[in-house]
Amino acid sequence: MNLTDHRITRQLKAVMVGLGLAASLLSPIASAQPALLVDTGAGSSAGLPLFGTGSTTCSPQPACALSFQYLAGQFTLPNGATLDSVQGWMSVGGPMSMVVRIYTDNSGVPGTSIFSKTYGLSASFRAWQVFSSFNPVLAPGTYWLAFEPANGSSFQAGMPGGAPNPLPNYAFDNDGNNRYVNFSLFGQHPGLGMRVSGSTSTSPTFPSGTFTRVTQFVTCCFNVIVENVDAIKGGIGGSETVAFGGSEFGIQFAEGFYTSIVLNGNTVATNGPTAGAFSYSDFGVGSGRGVSFGSFNNNLTVPQTFRVNAVLEGAFLNDTCGILSCLPNGILRAGAAIHVFDTDKFNAAFNAGATGPSGGGQFLMGGYPASTAIDPGAVFQNVAAILGSAQIDPGRIVILGNTCFPECPIPVFDQFFTTPMSTGFFTVGAGKSFTVMFDVVASGVSETRGDTIGTGKVDFVDTLKPAANIFTDVNGNPITGISAVGPQPVIPPPATNLALAPATGADPVGSTHTVTATATDASAAPVSNTIVKFDILSGPNAGMVGGGIADVNGHATFSYTGKGGLGTDSIQARIGTLLSNIVQETWQPAKCPQGQGFWKNHSNAWPVSSLILGSQTYSQAELLQILGAPGQGDASQSLAVQLIAAKLNIANGSDPTPVRATIITADVLLSGFSGKLPYSVSPSSATGQSMTQGGAVLDQYNSGQLTPSCIP
């Protein structure tokens, strides 16, 4: 097809015949004079027709639909802008209805419609048709302006070509295509006359964004700080931000992303904010926080009063239970908030606060210490502190937990539940924009009870989502006249398949096993940047969880130590409600430990050439020297001899489970001294007694008394 395609030419002739009225009888629509952001100038040559005498949705197809053609032009805004009006240089054959749309750009053709308005036109001949009170709010970016005669319009129009400053790209959609096609496929662009008017801002605008923060500070096992995590991620305009932090001492997830939402009762947009978080602190303290926000505009000429609706989904899960007892639950909390801001004031606050190398993430998520991150209420108070002047509604906050009954009780354990959330009613002025932020916090603090440590899990990672109708009036009806501001975030295809491998494995107790999950979409393409959680469903290590973020190949791995004894674990991965196949890992007897005398006399059998004792690193020669002088009335020397043997046994494949805590304690005791051994500690002193007790336990381990099922 080319620009002289017989069907277009025939229709163009029909339009020109239909417009064969005396020019003196036609008068163009009066034009206002706002600031012009885009101006091609008027067309001068024969042009292309616009018509819509049929319907794209009528029946039977295709016969009833052979009667429409739409035209569009591409333009770019270097700065954010509120459009006052748009114009098209055209001739109109008589009264008709015209739908004017703004589309996002989709690789050189119109993509998603983000704003539309219908106008009534009168007859005119080669004049600027002004579509006033247009009012979309757009972020910097590339868009398409489209003129689409309403289905069933009985008159036709045409757009002359040859504008002196044509747009970089033009596209058409007609009954032969049923989609927009770039004119460059058929030759030179027609140069249709178009104008865009409005007011701009040179300050950066933030129509949408996703951010996360995960924290974990672990103080376990006699106040040893074994791990610290505090990471902020995110940015403006991205479709998803996911974060993971932790290890076997605990894992934390957070996610901010977008989903499709219903606007105006039936229009689907893709910038519905969604947020979630997950916490399993296990041996310490941790939290996850996910934030997502999107901006919207009231396109009507009158104020509107409405509220924001969402659904909170999640679960509190008890810690692992054995045959006789369960591990204790620690302090478990979850919080969700819907914040509503005046977009202009939100942008101003963001511009003022998002400075320096950390930018917006630090401003929005970093204004409080990690110790505060475990308290959702305090986190949300920080939002009010930095953005309170921009709030147009107090929003809605829900806080749940097991430490503040009855104000914020956990509805039920070990079962996912749903809680509707809605803000109060607020009013948005005509042509004004507002920003909606979804905010979720999950946290856990481990609890020690006797010689056991537990936490429980706070699973709200697939959680605060828009309700079926995100904006409703006082009667519960979806409101109209709302559009999304700025380019729509591109939502990647979701994972539809999750495969876990290897199917089976066998390793000695106390060693490490790794499984890999592969996420793919419906076309079998890898799905990256998505949270994958792993659960050990049954077996000696039942209840252990892990997680990761899928890489560019769709892979996420989970490694864990078999410290639960002999038996077979069943492991499964999941992304939200998508479950993988179940794989199995069999834990076999580990090697029997050897006494300190064996390691002193068989240095060629050592699996390592150095060890860390306390805070000092010792070479094999130094370690052999310690083994050659056991005890001698020095508690530190006696402990070190057994600690060396225990660490060599573990490195050689013995099960570390019976003495894991004892080894940590021994290292803590030795770390209390400067320099290297010996430390000349009296066995009768308090520290000496602790060293002697620890050495006795390690001696039992090294002699095989604590590993009865081991193999030589």
Secondary structure, 3 states (H helix, E strand, C coil): CCCCCHHHHHHHHHHHHHCCCCHHHCCCCCCCCCCEEEECCCCCEEEEEEEECCCCCCCCCCHHHCCEEEEEEEEEECCEEEEEEEEEEEEECCCEEEEEEEEEECCCCEEEEEEEEEEEECCEEEEEEEECCCCCEECCEEEEEEEEECCCCCCCEEEEECCCCCCCCEEEEECCCCCCEEHHHHCCCCCCCEEEEEEEECCCCCCEEEEEEEEEEEEECCCEEEEEEEEEEEEECCCEEEEEEEECCEEEEEEEEEEEEEECCCEEEEEEEEEEEEEECCCCEEEEEEEEEEEEEECCCCCEEEEEEEEEEEEEECCCECCCCECCCCEEEEEEEEEEEEHHHHHHHHHHHCCCCCHHHHHHHCCCCCCHHHCHHHHHHHHHHHHHHHEEEEEEEEEEECCCCCCCCCCCECCCEEEEEECCCEEECCCCEEEEEEEEEEEEECEEECCEEECCEEEEEEEEEEEEEEEECCCCCECCCEEECCCCCCCCCCCCEEEEECCEEEEECCCEEEEEEEEECCCCCECCCCEEEEEEEECCCCCCEEEEECCCCCEEEEEEECCCCCEEEEEEEEECCEECCCEEEEEECCECCCCHHHHHHCHHHCCCCEEEECCEEEEHHHHHHHHCCCCCCCHHHHHHHHHHHHHHHHHCCCCCHHHHHHHHHHHHHHHCCCCCCCCCCCCCCHHHHHHHHHHHHHHHHHCCCCCCCCEC
